[in-house]
């Protein structure tokens, strides 16, 4: 809710002790940065509902999140990694999660 715009900066993922990321209700665009995969050991909570994120969640394949909120991102698609699917708050309403991204495009 900070009125952040544009893409999520890849450099943000290089913070050494990042545990929570909350981007909800910001008019962002683009995909989750590939550098997010580097946070698998640290990141436990990720929230970006209603944020304009698109593409898949492949960068979260090795994560074991305790909390995840990604609803209301209509261009979010593809398979849901296990470590996301069973996180508290998981809700795919308003997304195309579960639908191949090639079909959504």
C-alpha positions in Angstrom: 0.0 0.0 0.0 2.9 2.3 -0.6 2.1 3.3 -4.2 5.2 1.5 -5.5 5.3 1.3 -9.3 7.3 -0.5 -11.9 9.1 -3.8 -11.5 10.3 -5.4 -8.3 14.0 -4.5 -8.2 16.2 -7.6 -8.5 18.8 -6.0 -6.2 16.3 -6.2 -3.3 16.8 -9.9 -3.2 20.4 -9.6 -2.2 19.6 -8.3 1.2 21.3 -10.8 3.6 18.5 -11.2 6.2 15.3 -10.8 4.2 12.4 -12.7 5.9 9.3 -10.9 4.8 8.3 -9.2 1.5 5.0 -7.4 1.2 4.1 -5.7 -2.1 0.3 -5.9 -1.9 -1.9 -3.3 -3.5 0.9 -1.6 -5.3 0.6 -1.0 -9.1 3.6 -3.1 -10.0 4.3 -4.8 -13.3 6.3 -7.7 -14.6 7.3 -11.0 -13.1 8.9 -12.0 -9.8 12.6 -11.4 -10.3 14.8 -14.5 -10.8 17.0 -13.3 -7.9 14.1 -14.2 -5.6 15.3 -17.8 -5.8 18.3 -16.8 -3.8 16.1 -16.1 -0.8 14.9 -19.7 -0.3 16.8 -20.2 3.0 15.6 -16.9 4.6 12.3 -15.8 3.2 9.3 -17.1 5.1 6.5 -14.6 4.2 5.6 -13.3 0.8 2.6 -11.1 0.0 1.7 -9.4 -3.3 -2.0 -9.6 -3.7 -3.5 -7.1 -6.1 0.0 -6.0 -7.3 0.0 -6.7 -11.0 2.5 -9.5 -10.9 2.4 -11.8 -13.9 4.1 -15.0 -15.1 4.8 -18.1 -13.0 6.1 -18.9 -9.5 9.1 -21.0 -10.7 11.5 -18.8 -8.7 9.8 -20.0 -5.5 10.4 -23.7 -6.3 12.8 -24.2 -3.4 11.0 -22.0 -0.8 9.1 -23.3 2.2 6.9 -20.3 3.0 4.9 -20.0 6.2 2.7 -17.3 4.7 1.8 -16.5 1.1 -0.8 -14.1 -0.4 -0.9 -13.7 -4.2 -4.6 -13.4 -5.0 -6.0 -10.9 -7.5 -3.1 -11.0 -10.0 -4.9 -12.0 -13.2 -1.7 -12.6 -15.2 -0.2 -15.0 -12.6 -0.2 -18.5 -14.1 1.5 -21.9 -14.1 2.1 -24.6 -11.5 2.2 -23.8 -7.8 5.3 -25.0 -5.9 4.6 -27.2 -2.9 6.3 -24.8 -0.5 3.8 -22.1 -1.6 0.7 -24.3 -2.0 0.7 -25.3 1.7 1.6 -21.9 3.1 -0.8 -20.2 5.4 -3.1 -17.8 3.5 -2.5 -19.4 0.1 -5.4 -18.2 -2.1 -5.3 -18.3 -5.9 -8.6 -16.4 -6.4 -8.3 -13.9 -9.3 -5.2 -15.6 -10.8 -4.6 -18.2 -13.5 -2.5 -20.4 -11.2 -2.9 -24.0 -12.3 -3.3 -23.0 -15.9 -0.2 -23.2 -18.2 1.2 -19.8 -18.9 1.3 -20.5 -22.6 -2.5 -20.7 -22.5 -2.9 -17.5 -20.6 -0.6 -15.4 -22.9 
